[in-house]
Amino acid sequence: PVFMMQLCSEARHLEVQIVGDEHGNAVALNGRDCSTQRRFQKIFEEGPPIVAPPEVFREMERSAQRLTKNIGYIGAGTVEYLFNAA
């Protein structure tokens, strides 16, 4: 991911928090913009992310939820996106 971030210099680093259980259920809890970084370490996280239009971010949440279900993920985690509005 670090290499992609260098190539996509205009992209924003957006994250969706997810939780999956042993029954195949998954939920997207919330999202945040983690673009403010120094040496690839987050300085602060901004939530909810306002750079992505609400309908686009809802689809990102749904995609994160589908991914969580499809891989059978159990526990809390984060799905990360590089978002470029252009």
Backbone as CSV, one residue per row, in Angstrom:
resi,resn,N_x,N_y,N_z,CA_x,CA_y,CA_z,C_x,C_y,C_z
1,PRO,0.808,-1.214,0.000,0.000,0.000,0.000,0.845,1.269,0.000
2,VAL,2.012,1.225,0.624,2.862,2.408,0.687,3.270,2.830,-0.723
3,PHE,3.580,1.876,-1.586,3.994,2.197,-2.950,2.843,2.810,-3.740
4,MET,1.650,2.283,-3.568,0.489,2.828,-4.274,0.218,4.259,-3.818
5,MET,0.383,4.530,-2.546,0.149,5.880,-2.042,1.126,6.871,-2.673
6,GLN,2.349,6.438,-2.931,3.324,7.316,-3.562,2.948,7.572,-5.016
7,LEU,2.390,6.575,-5.688,1.998,6.731,-7.094,0.720,7.546,-7.244
8,CYS,-0.150,7.489,-6.273,-1.448,8.176,-6.320,-1.407,9.381,-5.389
9,SER,-0.592,10.341,-5.707,-0.326,11.449,-4.792,-1.548,12.310,-4.498
10,GLU,-2.528,12.335,-5.380,-3.732,13.146,-5.158,-4.833,12.378,-4.441
11,ALA,-4.645,11.092,-4.245,-5.683,10.266,-3.628,-5.731,10.487,-2.123
12,ARG,-6.927,10.285,-1.567,-7.134,10.366,-0.128,-7.176,8.958,0.449
13,HIS,-6.700,8.797,1.657,-6.657,7.507,2.340,-7.906,7.410,3.229
14,LEU,-8.912,6.664,2.751,-10.157,6.500,3.485,-10.235,5.084,4.045
15,GLU,-10.823,4.962,5.222,-10.954,3.660,5.866,-12.392,3.434,6.303
16,VAL,-12.791,2.160,6.279,-14.090,1.735,6.794,-13.824,0.687,7.866
17,GLN,-14.360,0.902,9.063,-14.226,-0.082,10.132,-15.331,-1.123,9.969
18,ILE,-14.953,-2.397,10.134,-15.903,-3.485,9.968,-15.796,-4.460,11.144
19,VAL,-16.870,-5.230,11.323,-16.874,-6.319,12.297,-17.578,-7.503,11.644
20,GLY,-16.939,-8.673,11.723,-17.536,-9.902,11.209,-17.632,-10.936,12.321
21,ASP,-18.612,-11.836,12.221,-18.739,-12.871,13.250,-18.681,-14.265,12.643
22,GLU,-18.692,-15.273,13.511,-18.553,-16.664,13.076,-19.789,-17.193,12.350
23,HIS,-20.863,-16.415,12.309,-22.082,-16.825,11.609,-22.166,-16.252,10.195
24,GLY,-21.131,-15.557,9.766,-21.112,-14.983,8.432,-21.729,-13.600,8.346
25,ASN,-22.044,-13.003,9.478,-22.587,-11.646,9.489,-21.447,-10.635,9.469
26,ALA,-21.722,-9.489,8.894,-20.726,-8.412,8.864,-21.451,-7.079,8.882
27,VAL,-20.826,-6.119,9.525,-21.392,-4.773,9.579,-20.255,-3.762,9.409
28,ALA,-20.564,-2.696,8.665,-19.638,-1.567,8.536,-20.040,-0.551,9.601
29,LEU,-19.108,-0.222,10.478,-19.440,0.637,11.613,-19.367,2.125,11.284
30,ASN,-18.274,2.546,10.708,-18.106,3.957,10.361,-16.887,4.096,9.464
31,GLY,-16.612,5.319,9.085,-15.463,5.560,8.226,-14.704,6.782,8.671
32,ARG,-13.510,6.924,8.091,-12.683,8.068,8.442,-11.691,8.353,7.315
33,ASP,-11.239,9.584,7.303,-10.216,10.037,6.364,-8.898,10.074,7.128
34,CYS,-7.953,9.273,6.693,-6.646,9.156,7.370,-5.530,9.688,6.487
35,SER,-5.830,10.705,5.709,-4.877,11.203,4.716,-3.739,12.011,5.305
36,THR,-3.920,12.592,6.474,-2.868,13.399,7.067,-1.864,12.467,7.723
37,GLN,-0.740,12.286,7.039,0.273,11.344,7.494,1.660,11.965,7.415
38,ARG,2.526,11.407,8.207,3.942,11.777,8.169,4.733,10.486,8.202
39,ARG,5.564,10.282,7.203,6.341,9.042,7.079,5.429,7.813,7.125
40,PHE,4.300,7.917,6.467,3.322,6.836,6.339,2.686,6.440,7.670
41,GLN,2.739,7.315,8.643,2.055,7.106,9.917,0.950,8.155,10.026
42,LYS,-0.244,7.705,10.416,-1.363,8.628,10.554,-1.082,9.630,11.664
43,ILE,-1.309,10.894,11.369,-1.178,11.936,12.389,-2.515,12.109,13.096
44,PHE,-3.584,12.194,12.326,-4.918,12.194,12.906,-5.903,11.621,11.900
45,GLU,-7.051,11.215,12.412,-8.117,10.631,11.598,-9.334,11.530,11.698
46,GLU,-9.963,11.757,10.559,-11.096,12.657,10.486,-12.346,11.858,10.121
47,GLY,-13.363,11.927,10.924,-14.561,11.166,10.613,-15.810,11.985,10.884
48,PRO,-16.828,11.806,10.091,-16.838,10.970,8.894,-16.083,11.651,7.759
49,PRO,-15.638,10.854,6.789,-14.910,11.464,5.667,-15.851,12.303,4.806
50,ILE,-15.444,13.521,4.527,-16.312,14.407,3.744,-15.826,14.575,2.308
51,VAL,-14.663,14.034,1.983,-14.109,14.186,0.642,-14.879,13.343,-0.373
52,ALA,-15.402,12.204,0.053,-16.189,11.339,-0.837,-17.662,11.709,-0.704
53,PRO,-18.380,11.826,-1.822,-19.820,12.072,-1.731,-20.500,10.964,-0.916
54,PRO,-21.550,11.298,-0.182,-22.201,10.308,0.678,-22.589,9.014,-0.032
55,GLU,-23.092,9.092,-1.247,-23.502,7.868,-1.953,-22.289,7.014,-2.330
56,VAL,-21.168,7.659,-2.626,-19.937,6.920,-2.936,-19.414,6.243,-1.672
57,PHE,-19.429,6.963,-0.563,-18.921,6.354,0.661,-19.830,5.223,1.142
58,ARG,-21.134,5.356,0.945,-22.037,4.251,1.301,-21.699,3.000,0.498
59,GLU,-21.364,3.169,-0.782,-20.969,2.012,-1.592,-19.643,1.439,-1.105
60,MET,-18.732,2.276,-0.653,-17.484,1.789,-0.083,-17.772,0.960,1.173
61,GLU,-18.706,1.415,2.000,-19.085,0.660,3.192,-19.713,-0.679,2.813
62,ARG,-20.603,-0.668,1.825,-21.232,-1.923,1.374,-20.189,-2.881,0.800
63,SER,-19.229,-2.352,0.060,-18.163,-3.193,-0.494,-17.305,-3.792,0.618
64,ALA,-17.005,-3.004,1.631,-16.228,-3.502,2.773,-17.003,-4.607,3.497
65,GLN,-18.292,-4.415,3.617,-19.141,-5.419,4.262,-19.167,-6.717,3.448
66,ARG,-19.308,-6.601,2.127,-19.287,-7.797,1.261,-17.956,-8.517,1.345
67,LEU,-16.864,-7.763,1.328,-15.538,-8.364,1.441,-15.412,-9.140,2.747
68,THR,-15.854,-8.534,3.829,-15.791,-9.175,5.145,-16.549,-10.494,5.148
69,LYS,-17.737,-10.500,4.565,-18.540,-11.726,4.487,-17.882,-12.762,3.581
70,ASN,-17.417,-12.328,2.412,-16.879,-13.265,1.420,-15.622,-13.982,1.885
71,ILE,-14.806,-13.333,2.695,-13.588,-13.996,3.157,-13.785,-14.677,4.510
72,GLY,-14.976,-14.528,5.093,-15.257,-15.171,6.373,-14.503,-14.551,7.529
73,TYR,-14.295,-13.254,7.452,-13.521,-12.554,8.480,-14.285,-12.545,9.803
74,ILE,-13.583,-12.841,10.883,-14.170,-12.815,12.229,-13.375,-11.826,13.072
75,GLY,-14.066,-10.849,13.637,-13.429,-9.847,14.483,-13.595,-8.452,13.904
76,ALA,-12.927,-7.507,14.537,-12.956,-6.117,14.082,-11.769,-5.871,13.161
77,GLY,-11.977,-5.039,12.160,-10.901,-4.748,11.221,-11.167,-3.468,10.456
78,THR,-10.299,-3.203,9.523,-10.392,-1.994,8.708,-10.158,-2.355,7.249
79,VAL,-11.016,-1.825,6.381,-10.811,-1.922,4.932,-10.363,-0.534,4.485
80,GLU,-9.231,-0.500,3.793,-8.649,0.786,3.413,-8.795,1.017,1.910
81,TYR,-9.045,2.260,1.561,-9.218,2.666,0.168,-8.311,3.849,-0.150
82,LEU,-7.866,3.912,-1.391,-7.288,5.142,-1.924,-8.367,5.742,-2.805
83,PHE,-8.852,6.914,-2.439,-9.963,7.557,-3.129,-9.473,8.782,-3.869
84,ASN,-9.775,8.826,-5.169,-9.433,9.982,-5.983,-10.707,10.454,-6.645
85,ALA,-11.136,11.634,-6.299,-12.406,12.167,-6.811,-12.347,12.523,-8.290
86,ALA,-11.164,12.659,-8.846,-11.026,13.088,-10.252,-11.446,12.026,-11.230
